[in-house]
């Protein structure tokens, strides 16, 4: 390193110049020394990200990375529970929001006894039902990873062993003794589930559907708005309505020439 006469600058062998104030120069362009750059690097990088316009390749990389992450989660966590389930009966896992859980519990207010959640996912409905005094509170879920997640949530909340999560096909669950039933399922599944509920549930049972209503039933109460809405159905009222509809169809058939 040599000193440049008449200045406080020293020339480095690689062509850079460094002054006493710590500035490194390439010709007439100055840059911070490494010690000074450490403090400003995060802020400068963040400012660059905010002002930088993403190109097509950048967008493609982000999209590809996001897609691979979602696919990995599907294959590793969600798909095992769906491998033997017909396509139209598969229900993607979408956890219930806090508002949805609250709306379901509002519709169940004043009731007691057991509670069954069909397609219980990560178990949050069952866990909240137990907190509200429903016992036993049982969730049925086909996906093994979600059953494990539900058990973990119960353990973390201090209710391990007080709630039950079973890896069983909801179509094989005996509902004849169930008093309170909750469902967060897709419309294609609900249309078929109506028949099972009608055939097995006792008259004093209450069914609460979240996110989507039972397509052919008339709710006795509705709570919430938009995607957080929940619908309550009285089995006694639903059976009476069904009998009336059947009687009307019979009368119409008898009147035909």
Secondary structure as UniProt FT lines:
FT   STRAND          2..3
FT   TURN            5..6
FT   STRAND          9..11
FT   TURN            13..14
FT   STRAND          16..19
FT   TURN            20..21
FT   STRAND          24..26
FT   TURN            27..28
FT   STRAND          29..31
FT   HELIX           34..51
FT   HELIX           56..73
FT   HELIX           74..78
FT   HELIX           79..82
FT   TURN            83..84
FT   HELIX           87..89
FT   HELIX           98..107
FT   TURN            108..110
FT   STRAND          115..118
FT   TURN            121..122
FT   HELIX           124..131
FT   TURN            132..133
FT   STRAND          137..140
FT   HELIX           144..156
FT   TURN            157..158
FT   TURN            160..162
FT   STRAND          164..166
FT   HELIX           170..172
FT   TURN            176..177
FT   STRAND          180..183
FT   HELIX           187..200
FT   TURN            203..204
FT   STRAND          206..210
FT   TURN            215..216
FT   STRAND          221..223
FT   HELIX           226..228
FT   STRAND          230..234
FT   HELIX           235..255
//
